[in-house]
Structures are given as structure tokens and as C-alpha cells.
Amino acid sequence: MGGTGVAPGVVCMSSLGGSALGVGATDGGVHVFDLGTTGPLCNLSGHCAGVLCMDTADGSLASGSEDGTVRLWDCRSAGRAACTSVINPWDGLLLPLNAPVQQLHSIRGPYVSALKCVVAAWGGGLASSMCLSRFLDATAHRCACRRFRFTADGGWLLVGTGNSALTLWSLTLGALAKQQATPLVPQAIDTVPGEILVAGAASSLLR
């Protein structure tokens, strides 16, 4: 990784299927390696700041960044991945793929601190009634930062941002569904039937 002689820091990683591994780094790239040969396959570039979180589902990869955007990638052909969408979740914008000025504008907004893809069947209920109101004591392992995962039939993204908020984004419609203020910066998001669980830099778990 890196073309300047200084290796970027590794922040997150995710299996892309088979022997391919995607590594999110501080240089804003998702570097794809073949674990069989330990050699590089390709570099998914586009973020203008570090990649903080990512995951895969059905041949697609999502990456969240300090630049305030989420990028979706088609990774069904190893070594030839393409960006299919650029989302500014806080402003509720689906950005053009070839509009660097608009994408750079996103870096002025809050960074993407955590993401979680939600089962499509939950979507209507979450969009109409997403409300976070209760705290539970949580041990440190529940507060692992900068992680998110797709569910196999995911149609929604829950996006935590650095201004202490959650955004619900419809992947099916490519549009903002709802935003909710939180008393902490979301650093890990998970779901159980009927509830959204959010952890941050605190000893509490928000439900």
C-alpha cells in the first residue's frame, strides 16, 4: 500500500469472498489483496480521507470515511471493482460519481463514524418510528469502534456520524429516510428484532 514510500495505517478490513481481502486505510483507499499469494489485486480509490469502516454483501462493498461519505462498490469481479454510488448521509444527498467538487464539500460535514445495514423487512418500521431513548450498562467490548456489517438482504443503511446523530438511508430508493440525534457519537451499531443498539465512547449502550 502507498506510493510515497510511507505505508498508510490499516483501520479496518473485510473479506470480499474467496481469497480476496479488502483493507481500509488512512490514505483513503480500500486496498484489495489476494490472501493466497499475499499480493495486491487492486486499489479502490475515491475517498479523500481515511476509510474508517466497511463490509460486503452479495458482491458489493460499502466503505465509510472521515470525508463524510459512504461509497458503494461492485466487487463481483476481483481486480476490477467499480464505485456505483457516493452517499453524503448527513446532507441526505446521492452525489454524482464524477463530481469531485461536490464530494470534497462533504468533508466539511461530520465524518462517518459507524455503519450498519438493516434487513429490508424492518425498513418501514424503522423509518416511521426510529427512536433511541434508553441506556444500558455496557462493557468495553460492546464499544468496538468503526465496524459495520451487511445482512444478506439489506436494503437500509444506518449511518452514525461525528456530530452525534444516526441517519437511516434507503439503499433501494437511494434517499434519506430519517435522522435522529444521539447523546453520543455512534461508534458501533447493531440490531436485534425491534431495536437498534448504539455504542460510543461511553460506558452505556443506547437502545
C-alpha positions in Angstrom: 0.0 0.0 0.0 1.0 3.6 -0.6 3.1 5.0 -3.5 5.1 7.5 -1.5 7.3 5.1 0.4 5.3 5.6 3.6 2.8 2.9 4.3 -0.7 4.1 5.3 -2.2 2.8 8.5 -4.7 -0.1 8.4 -8.0 0.9 10.0 -10.5 -1.9 9.0 -10.8 -4.9 6.8 -13.4 -7.2 5.3 -13.5 -10.4 3.3 -14.6 -9.9 -0.3 -15.2 -13.6 -1.0 -12.8 -16.3 -2.0 -9.2 -15.3 -1.1 -9.8 -11.6 -1.6 -9.4 -9.3 1.4 -10.3 -5.6 1.4 -8.3 -3.3 3.7 -9.4 0.2 4.6 -6.5 2.6 5.2 -5.7 6.1 6.3 -4.8 7.1 2.8 -8.5 6.9 1.8 -8.1 3.8 -0.2 -9.6 0.3 0.0 -6.7 -2.0 -0.9 -7.6 -5.4 -2.1 -5.2 -8.3 -1.6 -5.2 -12.0 -2.6 -4.6 -14.0 0.6 -3.4 -16.9 -1.4 -0.4 -15.0 -2.9 -0.4 -12.1 -0.4 -0.1 -9.9 -3.5 -2.3 -6.8 -4.3 -5.2 -7.2 -6.7 -6.4 -3.6 -6.9 -6.8 -0.3 -5.1 -10.3 1.2 -4.8 -9.7 4.9 -4.6 -12.1 7.8 -4.3 -12.3 8.8 -0.6 -10.3 11.9 0.2 -9.7 10.9 3.8 -9.2 7.8 5.8 -11.6 4.8 5.5 -13.0 4.0 8.9 -15.4 1.1 8.3 -16.5 -1.3 5.5 -18.3 -4.5 4.8 -19.6 -6.7 2.0 -22.9 -8.3 0.8 -23.7 -10.2 -2.3 -20.6 -8.9 -4.2 -21.0 -5.3 -3.0 -18.7 -3.4 -0.7 -19.5 -0.3 1.3 -16.9 1.9 2.8 -17.4 4.8 5.2 -14.8 7.6 5.6 -13.6 10.6 7.5 -14.5 12.6 4.4 -18.2 12.3 5.4 -19.3 9.9 2.6 -20.2 6.3 2.1 -19.1 4.6 -1.1 -20.7 1.5 -2.6 -18.6 -0.7 -4.8 -19.4 -3.6 -7.2 -16.7 -6.2 -6.3 -18.1 -9.2 -8.2 -15.0 -9.3 -10.4 -11.9 -9.4 -8.4 -9.4 -6.8 -9.6 -12.0 -4.8 -11.5 -14.2 -3.2 -8.8 -16.2 -0.1 -9.7 -17.8 2.5 -7.5 -21.6 2.5 -8.1 -22.8 5.2 -5.6 -21.4 8.0 -3.4 -23.7 9.0 -0.5 -23.5 12.0 1.8 -25.7 10.7 4.6 -25.8 13.8 6.8 -27.0 16.1 4.0 -29.2 13.4 2.5 -27.5 13.5 -0.9 -26.7 10.9 -3.5 -23.7 12.5 -5.2 -22.7 12.2 -8.8 -19.9 9.7 -9.3 -17.8 12.2 -11.3 -18.2 15.4 -9.3 -15.1 15.8 -7.2 -16.0 19.3 -6.1 -19.3 18.2 -4.6 -17.7 15.2 -3.0 -15.0 17.5 -1.4 -17.8 19.6 0.0 -18.8 16.6 2.2 -15.5 16.8 4.1 -16.8 19.9 5.8 -19.6 17.9 7.4 -19.4 15.2 10.1 -17.3 12.2 9.4 -18.9 8.7 9.1 -18.2 7.0 12.5 -20.1 3.7 12.1 -22.5 2.0 9.7 -24.9 -0.9 9.8 -27.0 -2.4 7.1 -30.5 -3.4 8.2 -32.7 -6.2 7.0 -35.1 -4.8 4.3 -38.2 -6.1 6.0 -37.5 -3.8 9.0 -37.4 -0.7 6.9 -40.9 0.6 7.2 -41.0 0.4 10.9 -37.6 1.9 11.4 -38.3 4.8 9.0 -41.5 5.7 10.8 -40.6 5.1 14.5 -36.8 5.1 14.9 -36.4 6.4 18.4 -33.5 5.9 20.8 -34.4 6.5 24.4 -32.9 4.1 26.8 -29.4 3.3 28.2 -28.0 0.0 29.5 -24.6 -0.5 31.1 -22.2 -1.9 28.6 -18.8 -3.4 28.9 -15.9 -2.1 26.8 -16.2 -4.9 24.2 -19.6 -3.6 23.2 -18.0 -0.3 22.2 -15.7 -1.5 19.4 -15.3 1.4 17.1 -15.7 1.8 13.3 -17.4 -1.5 12.5 -20.4 -2.4 10.4 -21.9 -5.4 8.6 -24.3 -6.0 5.8 -27.1 -8.5 6.2 -27.7 -10.7 3.2 -30.9 -8.9 2.2 -30.0 -5.5 3.5 -31.9 -2.6 1.9 -31.1 0.1 4.5 -28.0 1.8 5.9 -27.8 3.0 9.5 -25.1 5.6 9.5 -23.5 7.1 12.6 -21.8 10.5 12.2 -19.4 12.5 14.2 -22.0 15.2 15.1 -23.8 12.7 17.4 -26.5 11.6 15.0 -27.9 8.5 13.3 -29.1 8.6 9.7 -31.4 6.0 8.1 -30.7 5.7 4.4 -32.7 3.7 1.9 -30.4 1.7 -0.4 -33.4 0.8 -2.5 -34.6 4.3 -3.1 -31.2 6.0 -2.9 -32.6 8.5 -0.5 -32.6 9.8 3.1 -35.4 8.3 5.2 -34.9 9.7 8.7 -32.3 11.3 11.1 -32.1 11.0 14.8 -29.9 12.9 17.3 -28.0 10.8 19.8 -26.3 11.8 23.1 -23.0 10.3 21.9 -21.0 9.8 18.7 -22.1 6.4 17.4 -19.0 4.2 17.1 -20.7 0.8 16.8 -24.2 0.0 15.6 -26.1 -3.3 15.7 -29.7 -4.5 15.5 -31.9 -7.0 17.3 -35.5 -7.6 16.5 -37.4 -4.4 17.1 -34.4 -2.4 18.4 -31.3 -0.5 17.3 -28.3 -0.8 19.6 -25.7 2.0 19.5 -22.4 2.2 21.4 -19.9 5.1 21.6 -17.2 6.5 23.8 -19.2 5.9 27.0 -20.0 3.1 29.4 -23.6 2.9 28.2 -25.4 1.2 25.4 -28.1 3.2 23.7 -31.3 1.4 22.6 
